[in-house]
Amino acid sequence: MQYFLALLPIVLVLALMILLRWGGQRAGPVGLLAGVAIAAVAFGLTPQILWVSQAKGLLLSLYVLAVLWPALLLYNVVNQAGGIRAIALGLERAIADRGVLLIVLAWAFSGLLEGLAGFGLPIAVVAPMLTSLGVSPVIAVAAVAVGHSWSVTFGDMGVIFQTLISVVKMDGATLAPTAAVILGIACVACGLAAARILQQGRRWLVVLVLGVIMAVTQGVLAVAGLTALGALGAGIVGVGGGMALGNTSRVKSPSVKTKLSPELLGALATYGSLTILMGLIALIQPLRSVLMQIVWQLDFPQVITQTGFVTPAGPGQIFRPLIHPGTAILLVAVASYGLQRRRRLLPDGAWRTALTATWRSAAPSSAGVLAMVGLAALMDHCGMTLLLAQGLSALMGGAFPVVSPLVGILGAFATGSNNNSNVLFGSLQKSAAVLLGIAPSLLVATQTAGGSLGSMIAPAKIIVGCSTVGLKGRDGDVLRLTLPYGLLIGLGVGILALLWTIIVR
């Protein structure tokens, strides 16, 4: 009975979003209220746990929103200058086959952006590019949500992988090869799924070739210790490969002029400078060490439910503002505005227009993020999320590897983040592996692979994507498309993990 009650808030949110087609800004608060009621009745919720969990959830939400708002502002500045459409048209000139073009945008290019900064930025940027090429908004958001998921673990300049090895206390060199193999398989699967969503399934051979190249590139970089560049490098290779393979087909896009427009140059300068800035911060260790010295965090007390579940004392979300992706994005947005104004690509009052557009998109999205993360924090502090994972492991026994990725997906759905999913369940997966006599690196790798795949169904991320293509309140429609792919690919990864344990034994 307790398992059902623990699952009920998540089921309720899913039902509201999928069946009733509510947006996250409506379904999230309802789920949160249901979670509070269930936690109070069945899981020993106290006033102290309520305020501690929601305070931590608020800090985590602010960490995510500090990327969302600058990313949307940057997008709106570049979009007003015609840069977003110019990039799409630039890739259209470089990739003659329209089907390959759409797949590369939704899959490889979005992975490249995930390598720079996650938190929904790839969906927010690439989905409008697809709509500018005639793809319907729902299909565009769904295709990018599915397509970019392979890159999340080795994306965000390596932050997620570094957090994972810190949580599970494992050597990165031990974990990276296993994770790279599993995520390489997920890369190919995400490409095929994105192609199918875009109704380009007949180009499966191109996807397979590109997927192998991207998977190998990501794996080589990860094993070499360059995890910060894993997704970025694979995405770059995927885009380059798409340019090569997309010009061999007989199916051509309409011919267009090849001259680089000022709008395209401005957009490339903007996102190129963001790439360089974030790369410098991530890779120049003396610089990064200096910037990391500025830290802000709040410490929270230990809390215990009336049923005895303990959440130890410790800090909430740690903020390092000078290395936070949102800081770099905001700086580039301001610089880009100045550059575009000097080149007369932006009209008078463009800054106000960009701010207004950002507010209209980000405000409803922020409400959904706050509610979803608040629900996740509540479930975590009341032992509900842990109970669900333990129930799965007890039910499956030796077949636990099959559901291991699904645990990661559950965590990502609940928290909106692979990083937080790993924090919640990484140690549990390692402990389960030890009890079952399985190599801990395998289940930890399937955990983060599941968390990565969970990005395609995480409401917090889907909301971000919907906000940039005019789908406010319709994220449930997108979730209906992405959920089957997330579960199917996650289950496939789990079956492969089970076979792995059988072969190794």
Secondary structure, 3 states (H helix, E strand, C coil): CHHHHHHHHHHHHHHHHHCCCCCHHHHHHHHHHHHHHHHHHHCCCCHHHHHHHHHHHHHHHHHHHHHHHHHHHHHHHHHHCCHHHHHHHHHHHHCCCHHHHHHHHHHHHHHHHHHHCCCCHHHHHHHHHHHHCCCCHHHHHHHHHHHCHHHCCCCHHHHHHHHHHHHHCCCHHHHHHHHHHHHHHHHHHHHHHHHHHCCCHHHHHHHHHHHHHHHHHHHHHHHCCCHHHHHHHHHHHHHHHHHHHCCCCCCCCCCCCCCCCHHHHHHHHHHHHHHHHHHHHHHCHHHHHHHCCCCECCEECCEECCCCCEECCEECCCECCCCCHHHHHHHHHHHHHHHHHHCCCCCCCHHHHHHHHHHHHHHHHHHHHHHHHHHHHHHHHCCHHHHHHHHHHHHHHHHHHHHHHHHHHHHHHHHCCHHHHHHHHHHHHHHHHHHHCCCHHHHHHHHHHHHHHHHHCCHHHHHHHHHCCCCCCCHHHHHHHHHHHHHHHHHHHHHHHHHHHHHHC
